């Protein structure tokens, strides 16, 4: 198409990358950190899916069949990556939740005589 594939920096993608970096700065246990990083990666994938889908549609409207095919291939790869991240996220989120639950149980099971009694896991769950 005689156009340079280079473009301007994308402020949206830079924002998503910054959000991912902020997840790293949080003081989270490893399971919660994993879940947060996966969520950040999925936001990037969704942004890419939206971009490739839009450009593919423009290519269709312009009758650029070769570009449509290439863009569809890339779009399909992005969707596949998102699906894989979703599967990984299910496991990571479950681990983060069970890790939090086990920490809450440990707090309840280890009474401190100088401290008032801790709230039960049921009470903590109700607040969350």
KOLLUM-991664 format. One line per field, with one value per residue (C-alpha): residue in three letters; residue number from 1; x negated, y, z negated. Coordinates in steps of 0.25 Angstrom, whole numbers, plus 5000, padded with zeros to 4 digits. Each point is the difference from the previous one (the first is absolute). Example, Ala and Ser with C-alpha at 12.3 -4.5 7.8 and 13.67 -1.06 7.14 Angstrom:
! residues 2
type: [ALA, SER]
seq: [1, 2]
xx: [4951, 4994]
yy: [4982, 5014]
zz: [4969, 5002]
END
This chain:
! residues 128
type: [UNK, UNK, UNK, UNK, UNK, UNK, UNK, UNK, UNK, UNK, UNK, UNK, UNK, UNK, UNK, UNK, UNK, UNK, UNK, UNK, UNK, UNK, UNK, UNK, UNK, UNK, UNK, UNK, UNK, UNK, UNK, UNK, UNK, UNK, UNK, UNK, UNK, UNK, UNK, UNK, UNK, UNK, UNK, UNK, UNK, UNK, UNK, UNK, UNK, UNK, UNK, UNK, UNK, UNK, UNK, UNK, UNK, UNK, UNK, UNK, UNK, UNK, UNK, UNK, UNK, UNK, UNK, UNK, UNK, UNK, UNK, UNK, UNK, UNK, UNK, UNK, UNK, UNK, UNK, UNK, UNK, UNK, UNK, UNK, UNK, UNK, UNK, UNK, UNK, UNK, UNK, UNK, UNK, UNK, UNK, UNK, UNK, UNK, UNK, UNK, UNK, UNK, UNK, UNK, UNK, UNK, UNK, UNK, UNK, UNK, UNK, UNK, UNK, UNK, UNK, UNK, UNK, UNK, UNK, UNK, UNK, UNK, UNK, UNK, UNK, UNK, UNK, UNK]
seq: [1, 2, 3, 4, 5, 6, 7, 8, 9, 10, 11, 12, 13, 14, 15, 16, 17, 18, 19, 20, 21, 22, 23, 24, 25, 26, 27, 28, 29, 30, 31, 32, 33, 34, 35, 36, 37, 38, 39, 40, 41, 42, 43, 44, 45, 46, 47, 48, 49, 50, 51, 52, 53, 54, 55, 56, 57, 58, 59, 60, 61, 62, 63, 64, 65, 66, 67, 68, 69, 70, 71, 72, 73, 74, 75, 76, 77, 78, 79, 80, 81, 82, 83, 84, 85, 86, 87, 88, 89, 90, 91, 92, 93, 94, 95, 96, 97, 98, 99, 100, 101, 102, 103, 104, 105, 106, 107, 108, 109, 110, 111, 112, 113, 114, 115, 116, 117, 118, 119, 120, 121, 122, 123, 124, 125, 126, 127, 128]
xx: [5000, 4987, 5002, 4990, 5005, 4994, 5009, 5001, 4999, 5013, 5004, 5011, 4990, 4990, 5011, 5002, 4985, 5000, 5011, 4993, 4988, 5008, 5005, 4985, 4999, 5011, 4996, 5008, 4997, 4996, 5013, 5007, 4988, 5002, 5015, 4997, 4990, 5009, 5011, 4990, 4996, 5014, 5003, 4989, 5005, 5014, 4995, 4992, 5012, 5009, 4989, 4998, 5014, 5003, 4988, 5005, 5014, 4994, 4992, 5012, 5007, 4989, 4999, 4987, 5001, 4986, 4999, 5014, 4994, 4987, 5007, 5010, 4989, 4994, 5014, 5002, 4986, 5004, 5013, 4993, 4990, 5012, 5006, 4988, 4998, 5015, 4997, 4987, 5008, 5010, 4989, 4993, 5012, 5004, 4987, 5000, 5014, 4996, 4987, 5008, 5009, 4989, 4994, 5013, 5002, 4985, 5004, 5012, 4993, 4989, 5006, 4992, 5003, 4997, 5009, 5015, 5005, 4999, 5012, 5004, 4997, 5015, 5000, 4988, 5007, 5012, 4992, 4993]
yy: [5000, 5009, 5005, 4999, 4990, 5009, 5009, 5009, 4995, 4996, 5007, 4989, 4989, 5008, 5002, 4985, 4997, 5010, 4993, 4987, 5006, 5006, 4985, 4997, 5011, 4995, 4992, 4988, 4985, 4992, 4994, 5014, 5006, 4989, 5003, 5015, 4998, 4991, 5010, 5011, 4991, 4997, 5015, 5001, 4989, 5006, 5013, 4993, 4992, 5013, 5006, 4988, 4998, 5015, 5000, 4987, 5006, 5012, 4991, 4992, 5013, 5004, 4987, 4996, 4985, 4997, 5010, 4994, 4986, 5005, 5008, 4989, 4990, 5010, 5002, 4985, 4999, 5011, 4994, 4986, 5007, 5006, 4987, 4994, 5011, 4998, 4985, 5004, 5011, 4990, 4992, 5013, 5006, 4988, 4999, 5014, 4999, 4987, 5006, 5012, 4990, 4992, 5013, 5004, 4987, 5000, 5013, 4995, 4987, 5008, 5008, 5010, 5002, 5015, 5003, 4999, 4988, 5000, 5000, 4987, 4997, 5001, 5014, 5003, 4994, 5008, 5013, 4996]
zz: [5000, 5001, 4985, 4989, 4989, 4990, 4993, 4988, 4986, 4994, 4988, 4997, 5000, 4992, 4990, 4999, 4999, 4988, 4993, 5002, 4993, 4989, 4997, 4998, 4990, 4991, 4988, 5003, 4998, 5012, 5003, 5000, 5008, 5010, 5002, 5001, 5011, 5008, 4999, 5005, 5011, 5004, 5001, 5010, 5008, 5000, 5005, 5011, 5004, 5001, 5009, 5009, 5002, 5003, 5010, 5006, 5003, 5006, 5009, 5004, 5004, 5008, 5007, 4996, 4999, 4997, 4989, 4994, 5000, 4993, 4990, 4997, 4998, 4990, 4993, 4999, 4993, 4990, 4997, 4998, 4990, 4993, 4998, 4995, 4990, 4996, 4997, 4992, 4993, 4995, 4993, 4995, 4994, 4993, 4994, 4996, 4993, 4993, 4996, 4994, 4993, 4994, 4995, 4994, 4993, 4994, 4994, 4994, 4995, 4993, 4989, 4993, 4986, 4999, 5013, 5001, 5007, 5015, 5009, 5006, 5015, 5002, 4995, 5009, 5012, 4998, 5000, 5013]
END
